Amino acid sequence: MRFRPGMMCCNPYREQVGLSCDYGWQLLCGTNELERLAAHAPSSVPQFLTTLLQTFPQSADFVAKHSVRVGQADAFVVRAALYCAALQTKTERNAFRSQIGGYLNAEKLTQFDQLMSAEWSRLRSK
């Protein structure tokens, strides 16, 4: 499986022959892959979360929900903070935080805020 913005399908062989899946199926495939990686290759989860956030930015809440469900809340918080800090405007960052906030407990949300602020400062200080 391969996930990237604008893909027609996460299965490159289906895509090569012109077959496509709708957004919902692509997102479901992504969260199924997240679950598989969490169970069998947990060290690859952080990078995969980055890929999911880049591929499905408007569904970060769905990714958050599934990350928590498969025991990868910490990895999600870190990758989501890095992703959010790179967003161009404060409005975008606030919208992203609002989108994921309902799926994180108070401790994780505080951790997200701290990591995002630190990364935002680092990115803007160059």
ChimeraX attribute file (.defattr): number of C-alpha atoms within 10 A of each C-alpha:
attribute: neighborCount
match mode: 1-to-1
recipient: residues
	/A:1	10
	/A:2	11
	/A:3	21
	/A:4	14
	/A:5	12
	/A:6	9
	/A:7	17
	/A:8	19
	/A:9	23
	/A:10	19
	/A:11	17
	/A:12	16
	/A:13	11
	/A:14	13
	/A:15	14
	/A:16	11
	/A:17	8
	/A:18	10
	/A:19	12
	/A:20	17
	/A:21	15
	/A:22	10
	/A:23	14
	/A:24	10
	/A:25	13
	/A:26	20
	/A:27	20
	/A:28	13
	/A:29	18
	/A:30	24
	/A:31	21
	/A:32	13
	/A:33	15
	/A:34	25
	/A:35	20
	/A:36	14
	/A:37	17
	/A:38	18
	/A:39	12
	/A:40	11
	/A:41	11
	/A:42	16
	/A:43	11
	/A:44	12
	/A:45	23
	/A:46	21
	/A:47	12
	/A:48	20
	/A:49	26
	/A:50	18
	/A:51	18
	/A:52	21
	/A:53	22
	/A:54	15
	/A:55	19
	/A:56	21
	/A:57	16
	/A:58	13
	/A:59	16
	/A:60	21
	/A:61	21
	/A:62	17
	/A:63	25
	/A:64	24
	/A:65	18
	/A:66	20
	/A:67	23
	/A:68	17
	/A:69	12
	/A:70	15
	/A:71	14
	/A:72	20
	/A:73	19
	/A:74	16
	/A:75	19
	/A:76	28
	/A:77	26
	/A:78	20
	/A:79	22
	/A:80	24
	/A:81	24
	/A:82	20
	/A:83	20
	/A:84	27
	/A:85	24
	/A:86	15
	/A:87	14
	/A:88	9
	/A:89	11
	/A:90	11
	/A:91	10
	/A:92	14
	/A:93	18
	/A:94	12
	/A:95	14
	/A:96	22
	/A:97	20
	/A:98	12
	/A:99	16
	/A:100	19
	/A:101	16
	/A:102	13
	/A:103	20
	/A:104	20
	/A:105	12
	/A:106	11
	/A:107	9
	/A:108	17
	/A:109	18
	/A:110	13
	/A:111	17
	/A:112	24
	/A:113	17
	/A:114	14
	/A:115	20
	/A:116	24
	/A:117	16
	/A:118	14
	/A:119	18
	/A:120	18
	/A:121	12
	/A:122	11
	/A:123	12
	/A:124	9
	/A:125	7
	/A:126	5
